[in-house]
């Protein structure tokens, strides 16, 4: 019987089929390994607000007012009945207690007054109970310190002024000149020095109203207008 050439079907040897199958399996396995070794997708960057660890009582301190004094920044911070004064810059970083905040003095954006000089001063003040209370930072020789003497002005004014013209600002406090337990409009200015042997430079004469004080509203009497307080 004759067999036509077109009807003959040839099959590859079994060994060839095994080799081909192994090649396919190796290729698939290689693809799986390559996928598993891919570097992970980069995580999206996380951002958050910066946190200041400085506490004022049980809450974070909040900045109320700031002033530049030469190469330093002086900042007043308050919280829950507690205050801080922070200095940073060329003189280093320092934190001072703000004692007038504990006494209930209202600290506002107008509570800080600074003068930059060889001896620099910063006065922090606030009103409470009809008075103005204040405390002072002094920078001498590149270092800040807090003056131990607190200042009280019963007449509603507390400020800085170089009264004796020595290049260092003095503290000027306006006081009432009224009988005990009686309110009145009579006022006088009391001046305190930050340097030298004499802490109290003196007081002005009593005037009928505060606008008659020397230099009002920035009270700065001349040395000749001062006399011993209580005289």
C-alpha positions in Angstrom: 0.0 0.0 0.0 1.3 3.4 -0.9 1.2 6.2 1.7 1.0 9.8 0.5 3.8 12.1 1.6 1.3 14.7 2.9 -0.3 12.3 5.3 3.0 11.6 7.2 3.1 13.5 10.6 6.4 13.6 12.4 6.5 14.0 16.2 9.4 15.6 18.0 11.4 13.3 20.2 10.4 13.1 23.9 13.7 14.5 25.0 13.2 17.6 22.9 9.8 18.2 24.5 11.3 17.9 28.0 14.0 20.5 27.1 11.4 22.9 25.8 9.2 22.5 28.9 12.1 23.1 31.2 13.0 26.3 29.3 9.5 27.7 29.6 9.4 26.8 33.3 12.8 28.5 33.9 11.6 31.6 32.1 8.4 31.9 34.2 10.4 31.2 37.4 12.9 33.9 36.4 10.0 36.4 35.9 8.6 35.6 39.3 11.9 36.0 41.1 12.6 39.3 39.3 9.2 40.7 40.4 9.9 39.6 44.0 13.3 41.3 44.0 12.0 44.7 42.8 12.6 47.6 45.2 9.5 48.6 47.1 7.6 51.7 45.9 8.8 54.8 47.6 6.5 55.9 50.5 4.9 59.3 50.2 6.7 61.9 52.4 4.9 62.7 55.6 4.9 66.3 56.9 3.6 67.8 60.1 3.8 71.1 62.0 6.9 71.8 64.0 6.3 71.4 67.7 7.7 73.8 70.3 8.3 71.9 73.6 8.3 75.0 75.7 5.4 74.8 78.1 3.6 77.6 80.0 1.7 75.8 82.7 -0.3 72.9 81.2 -0.3 74.3 77.7 2.2 75.2 75.0 3.6 78.7 75.2 2.2 81.2 72.7 4.3 84.1 71.4 2.7 87.5 72.2 5.4 90.0 71.2 9.0 90.0 70.0 11.7 92.6 69.6 15.2 92.6 68.0 17.9 93.9 70.3 21.2 94.1 68.5 22.0 90.5 67.5 19.4 89.0 69.8 15.7 88.4 69.7 13.7 88.9 72.8 10.3 87.2 72.9 7.5 87.2 75.4 5.4 84.0 75.7 2.4 83.2 77.8 0.1 80.3 78.5 -2.2 79.3 81.3 -1.4 81.9 83.9 2.3 81.4 83.3 4.8 83.4 81.2 8.3 83.1 79.8 10.8 85.5 78.3 13.0 83.9 75.7 16.2 85.3 74.3 18.2 83.8 71.5 20.9 85.0 69.1 24.4 86.2 69.6 24.1 86.1 73.4 22.9 82.4 73.4 19.5 80.9 74.2 17.9 81.7 77.6 14.6 81.2 79.2 13.4 83.4 82.1 10.2 83.2 84.2 7.8 86.0 83.6 6.6 86.5 87.2 4.1 89.3 86.5 2.1 86.9 84.4 1.6 84.8 87.5 0.2 87.8 89.3 -2.5 88.2 86.7 -0.9 91.1 84.7 -2.4 91.3 81.1 0.4 90.7 78.6 -0.3 92.2 75.1 1.5 93.2 72.0 2.4 96.5 73.7 4.0 94.9 76.7 7.6 94.8 75.6 9.9 97.8 75.4 13.6 97.4 74.6 16.7 99.6 74.2 19.9 98.5 72.5 23.0 100.0 73.9 26.3 99.0 75.6 24.0 98.0 78.5 20.8 96.9 76.8 17.5 96.7 78.7 14.1 95.2 78.0 11.0 96.0 80.1 8.0 93.7 80.2 4.9 95.2 81.7 1.2 94.5 82.1 -1.8 96.0 83.9 -3.6 94.4 86.8 -5.9 95.8 89.4 -5.5 99.4 88.3 -1.6 99.2 88.5 1.1 98.5 85.9 3.6 95.8 87.0 6.9 95.2 85.2 10.2 93.3 85.3 13.4 94.0 83.5 16.0 92.1 81.5 19.5 93.5 81.3 22.3 92.6 78.9 25.8 93.3 80.1 28.9 91.9 78.5 26.9 89.8 76.0 24.9 88.0 78.7 21.2 88.6 79.7 20.1 88.5 83.3 16.9 89.5 85.0 16.8 92.4 87.5 15.6 91.2 90.9 13.6 94.3 91.6 10.0 94.2 90.4 8.4 97.5 89.4 4.9 98.8 90.3 3.3 101.9 88.9 0.1 102.9 90.7 -0.5 105.7 88.2 -0.8 103.6 85.1 2.5 104.3 83.4 5.7 102.3 83.4 8.4 102.9 80.8 12.1 103.4 79.9 14.0 106.7 79.5 17.6 107.8 79.9 16.9 110.4 82.5 20.5 111.0 83.8 22.0 110.8 80.3 24.5 108.1 81.2 23.8 106.0 78.1 21.7 103.4 80.0 17.9 103.7 80.1 16.2 104.1 83.5 12.8 102.9 84.6 10.2 105.6 85.0 7.1 104.8 87.1 4.1 107.1 87.5 2.6 107.0 90.9 -0.7 108.3 92.4 -0.4 111.0 95.0 -3.7 110.3 96.8 -4.9 109.8 100.3 -5.1 106.1 101.3 -8.2 104.5 99.9 -9.0 107.5 97.7 -8.5 107.8 93.9 -7.5 111.1 92.5 -5.8 112.6 89.4 -2.7 113.8 91.2 0.5 112.1 89.9 4.3 112.2 90.2 7.1 110.3 88.4 9.5 108.0 90.2 12.8 107.1 88.5 15.0 104.1 89.1 18.6 103.6 87.8 19.9 100.3 86.6 23.6 101.1 87.1 25.6 102.9 89.7 25.3 103.0 93.5 21.9 104.8 93.6 19.0 102.6 92.6 16.4 105.4 93.0 17.3 108.6 91.2 14.4 110.6 92.7 10.8 111.8 92.1 9.2 114.7 90.4 6.9 117.2 92.1 3.3 116.2 92.3 1.1 117.6 89.4 -2.7 117.9 89.2 -3.0 115.6 86.2 -0.8 113.2 84.4 -0.6 115.2 81.2 1.4 117.8 83.2 4.2 115.3 83.9 7.5 116.1 82.0 7.5 114.7 78.5 4.0 113.2 78.7 3.0 110.8 77.2 6.6 109.5 77.2 7.5 110.6 80.7 11.2 111.5 80.9 12.0 114.1 83.5 15.3 116.0 83.4 17.7 115.4 86.4 17.0 118.9 87.6 13.3 118.0 87.9 14.0 115.2 90.4 14.2 115.4 94.2 14.4 112.8 96.9 11.2 110.8 97.0 9.0 111.6 100.0 10.6 114.9 100.6 
